[in-house]
Amino acid sequence: MKRINSITLTLILALLHGHATFALTVAQKGMSKAVIVVASDAPAAEKYAADELQSFLQQVTGAEYKIANQKPVQQTCLLVG
């Protein structure tokens, strides 16, 4: 639980630093609400970052996240790169 709280705090601080005040739901009740998007021609480091983000979010939320090469029309996207 401490890990989730620290992640939440980190996200809140990051948002406040940018003066943004909005909520981004990436998972709810064990179901993903977002897609990770990385370009098909992205460098290896960006593809690795997308894989790491996918793994981390799955560990934290218990939801499964897809990695796509194109931005879906009506879904929250986590853009990498």
Residue pairs with C-beta under 8 A, 6 or more apart in sequence:
3 60
4 60
7 60
15 21
15 22
24 34
24 76
25 33
25 34
25 76
26 32
26 33
26 34
26 57
26 61
26 63
26 76
26 78
27 33
27 34
27 57
27 61
27 62
27 63
30 61
30 62
30 63
31 63
32 57
32 61
32 63
32 64
32 65
32 66
33 63
33 75
33 76
34 65
34 75
34 76
34 77
34 78
35 65
35 66
35 67
35 68
35 72
35 75
35 76
35 77
35 78
36 50
36 53
36 54
36 57
36 65
36 66
36 67
36 68
36 77
36 78
36 80
37 67
37 68
37 69
37 70
37 71
37 72
37 77
37 78
37 79
37 80
38 46
38 47
38 49
38 50
38 67
38 68
38 69
38 79
38 80
38 81
39 46
39 69
39 81
40 69
42 50
42 80
42 81
43 81
46 80
46 81
49 80
49 81
50 67
50 80
50 81
51 67
53 65
53 78
53 80
54 65
54 67
57 63
57 65
58 64
58 65
71 77
71 79
